[in-house]
Amino acid sequence: MRYTEDLRVEHPNLEECFNEIEKLLLEHSERYVGISKPLPSKPVRLIGQNGVHYLQLSLSRSHSLIKGAILALNNKNPLLAILAVRAHFETTGGVSYLLKKLDSFYKQRISEELLNQSLKRLHFGVKLPEFSPLNPPDPINVMSLIDSVDEMITKMPQNNGTIDFRRCYDNLSEFSHPNNLGMTMDVHFNKIGITRFYFSSQLPKSEFDMINYHLVITSGLFIHAYDECLKLLVNNEELPILYCRYPNKL
């Protein structure tokens, strides 16, 4: 999935941003697992298996949302792109929340039981229990996921203090909801009181730039959180047998 040449010509200032998003999308293929197979004998604990499964589910979701955002922008639908980017922020939040819990567990700050509870809520949490026959747990509050990213950022060696993940998420939310900013992308008011309505969103350049800058932020942080989680699992757990079926076709 690539940005169209028309968009590149129309927004030359975003060339580096476009290239970075496309590169991050390709990096998903390097982490793709086609098949997970249990070990011949049951591991002492299932943290490795459950953790890898959650990471792969998140990787697939991340990949779909990045592609969806690019596709929406290519088709002149910035509102749909904003919704995809906002959903990606939450996906990055889920993986960073897992990283937070794994780090706490291996530093002996929380028990194995508490870690497993977090994994269970990440995997199976639902708001509407009728969608699951297994008495599912409550999901983790989405703002807890978002805040875990800001916690992760403060610990990153390259942190320069310029990214406020929650602030970015709140910004996207203003456009996602049917309030003023979310409702006025399809309308133009002039000085003499004439209102023009559009069937396609007419975003100002600064807000179009914002979508792509936010997509770079969340995509890069997702890869970082994914890699750090996997590193902890590889170093501390028995992992299932993993097969990379289509490593170059994601």
C-alpha positions in Angstrom: 0.0 0.0 0.0 1.4 3.3 -1.1 0.3 7.0 -1.2 -0.7 8.1 -4.7 1.5 10.3 -6.8 -1.3 12.9 -6.8 -1.0 13.2 -3.0 2.7 13.4 -3.2 2.5 16.2 -5.7 -0.2 18.0 -3.7 1.7 17.7 -0.4 5.5 17.9 -1.2 6.2 18.9 2.4 5.0 15.4 3.5 7.3 13.4 1.3 9.5 12.3 4.2 6.4 11.5 6.3 4.8 9.4 3.5 8.0 7.5 3.0 8.4 6.8 6.7 4.8 5.5 7.0 5.3 3.2 4.0 8.6 1.9 5.6 6.9 1.2 8.9 4.1 -0.7 7.1 6.8 -2.9 5.4 8.4 -3.5 8.8 5.2 -5.3 9.8 6.0 -8.0 7.3 9.4 -8.7 9.0 7.5 -9.5 12.2 4.6 -11.4 10.7 3.9 -15.0 11.9 1.8 -17.1 9.7 1.4 -20.1 12.1 1.9 -20.7 15.8 2.3 -24.3 16.9 2.4 -25.5 20.5 5.6 -27.0 21.9 5.7 -30.8 22.1 5.5 -30.6 25.9 3.4 -28.1 27.8 5.5 -25.1 29.1 5.7 -24.4 32.8 3.6 -21.3 32.2 1.7 -19.9 29.2 2.9 -16.3 29.3 5.1 -16.8 26.2 2.3 -18.4 24.2 -0.4 -15.9 25.3 1.9 -12.9 24.9 3.0 -13.9 21.3 -0.6 -14.5 20.3 -1.6 -11.0 21.6 1.3 -9.4 19.8 0.4 -11.1 16.5 -3.2 -10.1 16.8 -2.1 -6.5 17.4 0.3 -6.6 14.5 -2.4 -7.6 12.2 -4.7 -4.9 13.5 -1.9 -2.3 13.3 -1.2 -3.3 9.7 -4.9 -3.1 8.6 -5.3 0.3 10.2 -2.2 1.8 8.6 -3.3 0.5 5.2 -6.8 1.8 5.9 -5.6 5.3 6.7 -3.5 5.4 3.5 -6.4 4.1 1.4 -8.8 6.7 2.9 -6.4 9.5 2.2 -5.8 8.3 -1.4 -9.6 8.3 -1.8 -10.0 11.9 -0.4 -11.7 10.7 2.8 -9.8 12.3 5.6 -12.5 11.6 8.2 -12.1 7.9 7.7 -8.3 8.3 7.9 -8.7 10.1 11.2 -10.8 7.3 12.6 -8.2 4.7 11.5 -5.4 6.7 13.1 -7.3 7.1 16.3 -8.0 3.3 16.4 -4.3 2.7 15.8 -3.4 4.9 18.8 -5.5 2.5 20.9 -3.8 -0.5 19.3 -0.4 1.0 20.2 -1.8 1.5 23.7 -2.6 -2.2 24.1 0.9 -3.3 23.2 2.5 -0.7 25.4 0.3 -1.7 28.3 1.4 -5.3 27.8 5.0 -4.1 27.8 4.4 -2.2 31.1 3.0 -5.3 32.7 5.7 -7.6 31.4 8.4 -5.2 32.7 6.8 -5.0 36.1 6.5 -8.8 36.3 10.1 -9.5 35.4 11.2 -6.8 37.9 9.1 -8.6 40.5 6.8 -5.7 41.0 3.6 -7.6 40.2 2.7 -11.3 40.6 2.3 -13.8 37.8 -1.4 -13.9 38.7 -1.8 -10.2 38.0 0.2 -10.4 34.7 -2.1 -13.3 33.6 -5.2 -11.2 34.6 -3.9 -8.4 32.4 -3.3 -10.7 29.5 -6.7 -12.2 29.9 -8.3 -8.8 29.8 -6.3 -7.7 26.8 -7.3 -10.9 24.9 -10.9 -11.5 26.0 -12.2 -8.3 27.6 -15.6 -7.2 26.3 -18.1 -4.6 27.3 -21.1 -6.6 26.1 -20.9 -10.1 27.8 -23.6 -11.5 25.4 -20.9 -11.6 22.7 -19.0 -14.2 24.6 -20.3 -17.4 26.4 -17.3 -17.6 28.6 -18.1 -15.0 31.3 -15.5 -12.6 29.8 -13.6 -10.1 32.0 -14.0 -6.3 31.6 -11.7 -4.8 29.1 -9.0 -2.4 30.2 -10.1 1.2 30.0 -8.8 2.7 26.7 -7.3 5.8 28.5 -5.2 3.4 30.6 -3.9 2.0 27.3 -3.2 5.5 26.0 -1.4 6.7 29.2 0.8 3.6 29.1 2.3 4.9 25.9 3.3 8.2 27.5 4.9 6.2 30.3 6.8 4.1 27.7 7.9 7.2 25.8 9.6 8.7 29.0 11.8 5.5 29.2 12.9 5.5 25.6 16.5 6.5 25.0 15.6 8.7 22.1 12.9 10.5 24.0 13.2 14.3 23.5 10.1 15.2 25.4 8.2 16.5 22.4 5.5 13.7 22.0 2.5 13.9 24.2 0.6 10.8 23.1 -2.5 11.5 25.1 -2.7 15.0 23.8 -2.5 13.7 20.2 -5.2 11.1 20.9 -7.5 13.8 22.3 -6.8 15.9 19.2 -7.9 13.0 17.0 -10.9 12.4 19.2 -12.2 15.9 18.5 -12.4 15.1 14.8 -13.8 11.6 15.4 -16.8 12.7 17.4 -19.9 14.5 15.9 -19.0 17.8 17.6 -17.8 21.0 16.0 -14.5 19.8 14.5 -15.9 16.5 13.5 -18.9 18.1 11.8 -17.4 21.0 9.9 -15.0 19.2 7.6 -17.7 19.1 4.9 -18.8 22.7 5.1 -17.3 26.2 4.2 -18.6 29.5 5.6 -17.7 32.7 3.8 -17.7 36.3 5.1 -21.1 37.2 3.7 -23.0 34.3 5.2 -23.0 31.9 2.3 -22.6 28.3 3.4 -21.2 25.7 1.0 -21.7 22.0 1.8 -19.6 19.2 0.4 -20.0 15.4 0.1 -16.2 15.1 0.6 -14.2 16.5 3.5 -12.3 19.6 2.8 -9.5 19.6 5.4 -7.2 22.6 5.8 -3.6 21.7 5.0 -2.5 21.9 8.6 -5.0 19.3 9.6 -4.2 17.0 6.7 -0.6 17.2 7.8 -1.7 16.4 11.4 -3.2 13.1 10.3 0.0 11.9 8.7 2.3 13.1 11.5 0.1 11.3 14.0 0.2 8.2 11.9 4.0 8.3 11.9 4.1 8.7 15.7 1.7 5.8 16.5 3.2 3.5 13.9 6.7 4.0 15.1 5.8 3.6 18.7 3.8 0.4 17.9 6.9 -1.2 16.4 9.0 -0.1 19.4 6.5 -1.6 21.9 6.1 -4.8 19.9 9.9 -5.4 19.7 10.4 -4.7 23.4 7.6 -7.1 24.4 8.9 -9.8 22.2 12.4 -9.3 23.5 11.2 -9.8 27.1 9.2 -12.9 26.1 12.1 -14.4 24.2 14.5 -13.9 27.1 12.2 -15.1 29.8 9.6 -17.6 28.4 9.1 -20.7 26.4 7.6 -19.6 23.1 5.4 -21.7 20.8 6.9 -22.8 17.4 6.5 -19.9 15.0 6.4 -20.1 11.2 6.7 -17.0 9.0 4.5 -18.1 6.1 4.4 -14.9 4.0 7.2 -12.8 5.3 7.4 -10.5 2.2 3.7 -10.2 1.3 2.1 -8.4 4.1 
